[in-house]
Amino acid sequence: MTLAELAERIGTAPRQIRFLIAEGILPPANKTGRAADAYGEEHLIKAQRYLALHRMGMKPASIKVLMAFDDAVPIVQSGGVELRVSPDIAPDAIDVDAVVAEIAAALRTYVSKG
């Protein structure tokens, strides 16, 4: 589908889609020819997800972080919390103690606001 068709399907302006691509939230269009771009189901699904999260009140930067972990590898789920690791990170590059300390601090902050 074209940029205009994608914009129409998700109910937004083409400039919003260009913004999502520039911010790295959506992947670039698939090139189909010299000057023609094509958008597929991946673009549609990700754009719909972004807009739904935005309508719920999430800020664009938070949505970007959340959506960046779509391909992350789930490690553990416990008590309604899920730990995911980016597939780009080598396991031996993870400082487990530092990560655990940051997770604990973040969870304590979250729980204290509840």
One Martini backbone bead per residue (centre of mass of N, CA, C, O) as a GRO file, in nm:
protein
  114
    1MET     BB    1   0.102   0.032   0.012
    2THR     BB    2   0.066   0.349   0.047
    3LEU     BB    3   0.092   0.619   0.235
    4ALA     BB    4  -0.203   0.709   0.201
    5GLU     BB    5  -0.329   0.432   0.269
    6LEU     BB    6  -0.212   0.402   0.549
    7ALA     BB    7  -0.328   0.660   0.668
    8GLU     BB    8  -0.623   0.582   0.622
    9ARG     BB    9  -0.627   0.309   0.786
   10ILE     BB   10  -0.528   0.475   1.065
   11GLY     BB   11  -0.620   0.782   1.080
   12THR     BB   12  -0.385   0.965   0.945
   13ALA     BB   13  -0.118   1.138   0.862
   14PRO     BB   14   0.157   1.113   0.668
   15ARG     BB   15   0.346   1.273   0.864
   16GLN     BB   16   0.318   1.069   1.098
   17ILE     BB   17   0.462   0.839   0.953
   18ARG     BB   18   0.727   0.985   0.904
   19PHE     BB   19   0.786   1.022   1.202
   20LEU     BB   20   0.795   0.719   1.281
   21ILE     BB   21   1.034   0.662   1.096
   22ALA     BB   22   1.238   0.876   1.202
   23GLU     BB   23   1.214   0.744   1.507
   24GLY     BB   24   1.204   0.413   1.465
   25ILE     BB   25   0.913   0.278   1.488
   26LEU     BB   26   0.922   0.252   1.187
   27PRO     BB   27   0.992   0.119   0.911
   28PRO     BB   28   1.088   0.150   0.624
   29ALA     BB   29   1.009   0.146   0.324
   30ASN     BB   30   0.945  -0.036   0.054
   31LYS     BB   31   1.106  -0.082  -0.236
   32THR     BB   32   0.958  -0.085  -0.583
   33GLY     BB   33   1.127   0.155  -0.706
   34ARG     BB   34   1.251   0.445  -0.786
   35ALA     BB   35   0.988   0.615  -0.617
   36ALA     BB   36   0.853   0.375  -0.478
   37ASP     BB   37   0.646   0.293  -0.206
   38ALA     BB   38   0.592   0.035   0.050
   39TYR     BB   39   0.335  -0.091   0.262
   40GLY     BB   40   0.269  -0.313   0.522
   41GLU     BB   41   0.158  -0.496   0.782
   42GLU     BB   42   0.381  -0.405   0.975
   43HIS     BB   43   0.310  -0.106   0.960
   44LEU     BB   44   0.017  -0.127   1.049
   45ILE     BB   45   0.055  -0.264   1.326
   46LYS     BB   46   0.257  -0.061   1.451
   47ALA     BB   47   0.083   0.193   1.415
   48GLN     BB   48  -0.159   0.096   1.579
   49ARG     BB   49  -0.006   0.056   1.841
   50TYR     BB   50   0.098   0.337   1.879
   51LEU     BB   51  -0.179   0.485   1.879
   52ALA     BB   52  -0.299   0.332   2.119
   53LEU     BB   53  -0.086   0.421   2.327
   54HIS     BB   54  -0.125   0.725   2.284
   55ARG     BB   55  -0.431   0.731   2.367
   56MET     BB   56  -0.348   0.627   2.667
   57GLY     BB   57  -0.091   0.851   2.729
   58MET     BB   58   0.163   0.793   2.601
   59LYS     BB   59   0.473   0.868   2.530
   60PRO     BB   60   0.675   0.848   2.261
   61ALA     BB   61   0.933   0.750   2.411
   62SER     BB   62   0.795   0.510   2.556
   63ILE     BB   63   0.693   0.365   2.306
   64LYS     BB   64   0.965   0.317   2.175
   65VAL     BB   65   1.076   0.136   2.394
   66LEU     BB   66   0.855  -0.078   2.392
   67MET     BB   67   0.879  -0.147   2.078
   68ALA     BB   68   1.186  -0.239   2.082
   69PHE     BB   69   1.092  -0.524   2.240
   70ASP     BB   70   0.950  -0.720   2.038
   71ASP     BB   71   1.231  -0.907   1.991
   72ALA     BB   72   1.263  -0.996   2.260
   73VAL     BB   73   1.382  -1.213   2.509
   74PRO     BB   74   1.234  -1.413   2.720
   75ILE     BB   75   1.327  -1.511   3.054
   76VAL     BB   76   1.107  -1.400   3.277
   77GLN     BB   77   0.816  -1.475   3.487
   78SER     BB   78   0.696  -1.268   3.771
   79GLY     BB   79   0.443  -1.120   3.923
   80GLY     BB   80   0.383  -0.960   3.637
   81VAL     BB   81   0.686  -0.982   3.545
   82GLU     BB   82   0.907  -0.906   3.268
   83LEU     BB   83   1.201  -1.038   3.124
   84ARG     BB   84   1.401  -0.879   2.872
   85VAL     BB   85   1.617  -0.937   2.583
   86SER     BB   86   1.805  -0.823   2.359
   87PRO     BB   87   1.924  -0.970   2.062
   88ASP     BB   88   2.191  -0.770   2.049
   89ILE     BB   89   2.288  -0.905   2.312
   90ALA     BB   90   2.544  -1.038   2.464
   91PRO     BB   91   2.559  -1.234   2.735
   92ASP     BB   92   2.866  -1.146   2.817
   93ALA     BB   93   2.772  -0.821   2.831
   94ILE     BB   94   2.626  -0.873   3.099
   95ASP     BB   95   2.566  -0.702   3.403
   96VAL     BB   96   2.395  -0.853   3.633
   97ASP     BB   97   2.420  -0.682   3.891
   98ALA     BB   98   2.338  -0.412   3.763
   99VAL     BB   99   2.064  -0.499   3.652
  100VAL     BB  100   1.937  -0.593   3.917
  101ALA     BB  101   1.958  -0.319   4.060
  102GLU     BB  102   1.781  -0.160   3.856
  103ILE     BB  103   1.529  -0.332   3.880
  104ALA     BB  104   1.483  -0.300   4.182
  105ALA     BB  105   1.456   0.009   4.179
  106ALA     BB  106   1.219   0.027   3.979
  107LEU     BB  107   1.019  -0.147   4.143
  108ARG     BB  108   1.019   0.023   4.399
  109THR     BB  109   0.910   0.276   4.267
  110TYR     BB  110   0.650   0.157   4.156
  111VAL     BB  111   0.532   0.052   4.429
  112SER     BB  112   0.536   0.334   4.584
  113LYS     BB  113   0.306   0.456   4.377
  114GLY     BB  114   0.058   0.248   4.444
   0.00000   0.00000   0.00000
